[in-house]
Amino acid sequence: MKRAGLLLAALAAVAGLAGCGEKPQTRGVNKADVAAYQGAQNQFVSPGWKVGDKTSWEQRPKARMQNSQNEYPKTN
């Protein structure tokens, strides 16, 4: 019985330490220090928007809110 308890404790210790060897899961390059309107340089940006255009970046959510997410004009 003592042997089974010791074995169980050893297995619990091994299982507890299994996560200690995990490598950090990072993408490699962290662009957290760049403003959002300067960071997108891929094919997924809105058509007509250019990298670094801050005013366009700020106006886009406002336009989306008025054109598609505002239910008030749709009820009239």
NORGI-V580434 format. One record per residue. N is the residue number from 0. RES is the residue in one small letter. OMEGA is omega in whole degrees, -180 to 180 (* if undefined). Layout:
N_RES_OMEGA, N_RES_OMEGA
This chain:
0_m_178, 1_k_-178, 2_r_179, 3_a_178, 4_g_178, 5_l_179, 6_l_179, 7_l_178, 8_a_179, 9_a_178, 10_l_178, 11_a_179, 12_a_178, 13_v_179, 14_a_179, 15_g_-179, 16_l_-177, 17_a_-178, 18_g_-177, 19_c_-178, 20_g_-177, 21_e_179, 22_k_177, 23_p_-177, 24_q_179, 25_t_180, 26_r_-180, 27_g_-179, 28_v_180, 29_n_-178, 30_k_-177, 31_a_-177, 32_d_-180, 33_v_178, 34_a_-175, 35_a_-178, 36_y_177, 37_q_-170, 38_g_-174, 39_a_178, 40_q_-180, 41_n_-176, 42_q_-176, 43_f_180, 44_v_179, 45_s_178, 46_p_179, 47_g_180, 48_w_180, 49_k_180, 50_v_179, 51_g_180, 52_d_-174, 53_k_-177, 54_t_177, 55_s_179, 56_w_-179, 57_e_-178, 58_q_-176, 59_r_178, 60_p_179, 61_k_179, 62_a_178, 63_r_-180, 64_m_-179, 65_q_-173, 66_n_-173, 67_s_-175, 68_q_179, 69_n_-177, 70_e_-176, 71_y_179, 72_p_-179, 73_k_-177, 74_t_-179, 75_n_*
